[in-house]
Amino acid sequence: MGTDSVVNDRILTIPNILTGSRILLAPLVAFLLLRQEFHGALWGLLLAGVTDGLDGFIAKWFNQSSRLGALLDPIADKLLMLATVLALTWIKLLPLWITIPVLLRDVVIFGGALVYYRRAGSIQMQPTILSKANTCAQIGLLLLVIAIHGGVLPLGRLLFPSFLLVLGTTVASGVQYVVVWGGKWRLLKSC
């Protein structure tokens, strides 16, 4: 056991298996939500959260980081988030004024990253504190919506303030990415 991350080309590692399970959980959670089986969907999301924490811990502390894992981990997170947001929107538990900014932010970031990568040949994206806060707010909102509609939490009065928090952090972090990466793009073009 060590504390140094060694990036390797191994594919079959425990963190990659855990990440793969999260990718498989995305359509399952969406399916359960579309059937309005909120308890199952909630357990699926909680399991995804546990696997997300475990894969990072194991990769770091047991030197099982891999290029594949570095690529798949954010994809798994986004797939799960996207599947959950779209399913909750479809069954009218998330309003479009939340869904559209959440999706638009990710499209802008992904599109900007592709353009930057094509020009620079590489990209090193580190999530900002605001971006991490946004992710926590979004996950918290999704769990709250599912728990309330599943009868697990009787906190319906928290939904509207949670919607506003997610809207605010989504817009703010999206603008931050555009400003920061726009500056990097200008520097890159001037070289």
Secondary structure, 3 states (H helix, E strand, C coil): CCCCCCCECCCCCHHHHHHHHHHHHHHHHHHHHHCCCHHHHHHHHHHHHHHHHHHHHHHHHCCCCEHHHHHHHHHHHHHHHHHHHHHHHHCCCCCHHHHHHHHHHHHHHHHHHHHHHHHHCCCCCCCCHHHHHHHHHHHHHHHHHHHHHCCCCCCHHHHHHHHHHHHHHHHHHHHHHHHHHHHHHHHHHHC
